[in-house]
């Protein structure tokens, strides 16, 4: 299954770098803060209760980030967050277990996820160049 996730709840600590002494925009400051608060986790490794908690945090983070996102990446970020929110909603419906997600939903993720690569690449490049993070492109 291929799932493109640029969810803040799933980024790894390897992506964290010390942003330079330059002043970060409010958007970049939030991105860096969220990345530091959720190091080293993947959605697949979390237990159901932890997934539910990540979703709650992710929902509030997406609202906040979209409200302050720069116009150059806002449409791309919206596409990614829409996909991620649908993924979380399906997981919630399945009792937060990937093994209980219906095959048709998994197939949909496998089809739709890769279509987000251009948006994902653009957002990750912005995070790396502007916010001082070091995320690899998927």
Secondary structure, 3 states (H helix, E strand, C coil): CCCCCCCHHHCCHHHCCCCCCCCCCHHHHHHHHHHHHCCCCCHHHCCHHHHHHHHHHHHHHHHHHHHHCCHHHHHHHHHHHHHHHHHHHHHHHCCCCHHHCCHHHHHHHHHHHHHCHHHHHHHHHHHHHHHCCCCCCC
